[in-house]
Amino acid sequence: MDKPAIEGGKPVRSEYLPYGRHYVTDEDISEVVKVLKSDWLTTGPEVPAFESEISEYVGSPYVRAVSSGTAALICGVGACGVGKGDEVITTPLSFAGTTNAVIFWGAKPVFVDINPNTLNIDPERLYNAITPKTKGVLILHYGGHPAEMDEITEICKVKDFCLIEDCAHALGATYKGKMAGTFGDAGCFSTHPVKHIATGEGGFVTLKDESKAEWVELFRNQGIDTSTLKRHGSQNIHRYQITELGYNFRMSDIQAALGRSQLKRHNDNLKKRRELAGLYDDRLSGMEGISTPTREPYVEDAYHLYPIMLDLSMIRVDRDYIIRALRAEGIGATLHYPAIHTLEWHRKNLGYKEGDFPTCEEVCRRILTLPIYQQMDEEDINDVITALNKVLRFYRR
């Protein structure tokens, strides 16, 4: 039996394979250089052009680009009128930015447990968490697999709740043929480097309602009622008014140009990610000690993540040690995510405790994510499988 690298053995790979990586081409660089040589590094024509192209791709009538995925969530929640004293039902299995966007507006995030198969919010538990203070629902399409939108949208329709989709993982994912980000009042996307399209930092909000889009446009630009682009030129008025309290959540033209260039390749990116996931499915089928993702037949997964679940009863170490052992082999396994209600600040300030959401907590003890991004190839997948087999066999009970 081969000794794992963490125990002094030879690693599977000499070059580290991260869980995700941005992909920037010469064409991307050329488009960014054009902006750098132009008159507009920010608040110029690239941002509305990016918004228009995203609108066409996703099928949303209104898109507003912002400075990060978290900024998109803050804008999406704010556009729905969530405020102090309100409750928003959400998932404890996400990045903290999902919850923090609710807290930003003085509202209370109300966690409900997850479906153990899809790892998305459980619609039945969501319904049972409704109180007179419930203002809306904020869901995540975990890993790129859409949540159960039929049940969730029906609940929101009947109860007259706003619905915000955290689509940070899900650009291009579909549920029964409909794009993620088009079900709710707001869809909130990220363009962080490990996401499907990368702009360094950035994000955007998809919206159905023109008035909400107008509010986001004001809010992301300090509440100023006209853009710099509209005020530019000898024939335009120089004055502006502030009509809302806002912040600087703007995306720059540099970022937008990179996003526009990357969007041209997005379908190829999705295709490659799905092919890689298929290779994982095939290679991992029947491997003792793990289970692979559940996918409903009516969804198309965007595969931001490829999570697996460990059977801890079959190994002598915990999940964190397995991650460290895989990293020693050159495989960038990681965790998505620690349960939000167990994080120090959230535990102290939101009143939740360990044991409140047993399904989520059990998942968070067992889950790890394997590398998946479009530059990977079959040899990389084989290295991941070799390392996983090596580590699990060594630590088997």
Buried (B, 14 or more C-beta within 10 A) or exposed (E): EBEBBBEEBEBBBEEEBEBBBBBBEEEBEEBBEEBEEBEBEBBBBBBBBBBEBBBEBBEBEBBBBBBBBBBBBBBBBBBBBBEEEBBBBBBBBBBBBBBBBBBBBEBBBBBBBBBBEBBBBBBEBBBEBBEEEBBBBBBBBBBBBBBBBEBBBEBBEEEEBBBBBBBBBBBBBBBEEEBBBBBBBBBBBBBBBBBBBBBBBBBBBBBBBEEBBBBBBBBBBBBBBBBBBEBBEEEEEEEBEEEBEBBEBBBBBBBBBBBBBBBBBBEEBBEBBBBBBEBBEEBBEEBEBBBBBEBBEEBBBBBBBBBBBBEBEEBEBEBEBBBBBBBBBBBBBBBBBBBBBBBEEBBEEBEBEEEBBEBBBBBBBBBBBBBBBBEBEEEBBEBBBBBBBBBBBBBEE
